[in-house]
Amino acid sequence: MQQPLRTTGTPSGHPASGNVPLYGPDFGSDPERTYDRLRSTGHSAPVDIAPGVQVELVTSYDASLYILQNPNLFVRDSRRWNALNEGRIPEDSPARPMMGYRPNALFSDGAAHARLRQAVTDSLATVDQGRLIRLTQQSADYLISRFSSEPLGQAELMAAYAQPLPLLIFGDLFGCPPELGDRVIAGITGIFQGTPGADEILAGALAELITLKRRQPGEDLTTKLMVHSARLSDEEVLHQLVTLLSGGTAPLAAAIGTSVALYLSDDWPAGLPAEDAVVKTLWNYAPIANYAGHYPTQDVELGDRTLRAGDPVLISFAAANNDPKLTAHREQLSPKAHLAFGAGPHACPAKDPAFMITATAVESLLNRLPDVEMRVPFDELAWVPAPWSRSLVTVPIRYSPRTVPQTAGSRHASAPPARTAPSAAGVPQAHAVHRPTHAARPKGGLFSRFRAWMNGE
């Protein structure tokens, strides 16, 4: 199974190859300094994405677009990877699960890619926008209810909010029963944390979910993939679900955390909507920083560099978005001209839902905790020292603890006054819904407790 964009770092140090290393605390603390150094060599440069793993990293916006939009010359099937085929990639390299071939739309080309991608895009298109907004708001309210009454009025937002929120949303969209949803969340979370056996837990849970949907189809993404005219096999359905999970949860968590931190930073202009913070995050702090492995089908000249057929070429979305040749006139471009969601035939098929979820998550937090503020200045926050993603380690916040009066059996209570933040996307704001506090907490994992809370239990 394809692994998600891991957030664990690897030791720093100058690689034996002499290439610039794209890992470790030095890179993680100031990746722009590394990108500036690489830009001095031209459109691209050789880097070590992990110890002993060389790739060509494209840092130019124009060159990135050229590669992303030229699928005949640059393919995604990593079975062409020379060094891997020649046994030159360490068995335990973190690059293997990130770049190795999987039978999904991400690593396919031509007709195979078109077939798998159509099944994914058509299935995603069935998700009602209003339902997605409500689900995001409900997930946000549940998570906020778990930490907002703490007497100290402090929380760490990545672990308490940004990371679990996408998991709750995906569990519901996939049509998971509570127990299976718990296992899906345990599996994907364990993979991110490097827990042994987590991959098997996720695969087993998704396989059971597919079997269940064969017997009991529903109005969910899993069923939509299974009944699509592309006639995906159960294994193909499983791999597309893993792709949606891995490609959605970690980047969404990073985008939510960074957008909140930006909005609450001291220099954020008053009155700007939360969507502006999301747009700035996608431009300046692309959640998927360096990825999208491409393999030239023949030797290609790119500036002064020769890209050899079968050698991996990675796109630095982070560097391309901040290309000095672009930033000089970026305000003249569309806010959507960034490459955070990729471009070309492999562009993210869920970019609009992803933006909506992120913006709604930020707005929900601002409305539920109207006096929330950062405990640490934005410039002092630490970033995960990994090449693949751009994510804050922590987002420490403080707020006035919420005391919500409850009556026995009551499911609703008055919401705090909403923080006024104009919404460019017109995302409707729902009132907070509060469930009664019972002596016995619902058993099970995070998803089971969320579903019980949704049902007023």
Beta strands, then each sheet from edge to edge (+ up, - down):
strand 1: 20-21
strand 2: 44-50
strand 3: 53-58
strand 4: 74-75
strand 5: 154-156
strand 6: 290-296
strand 7: 300-302
strand 8: 305-307
strand 9: 313-316
strand 10: 373-374
strand 11: 396-398
sheet 1: 1+ 2+ 3- 9- 6+ 4-
sheet 2: 5+ 11- 10+
sheet 3: 7+ 8-
end
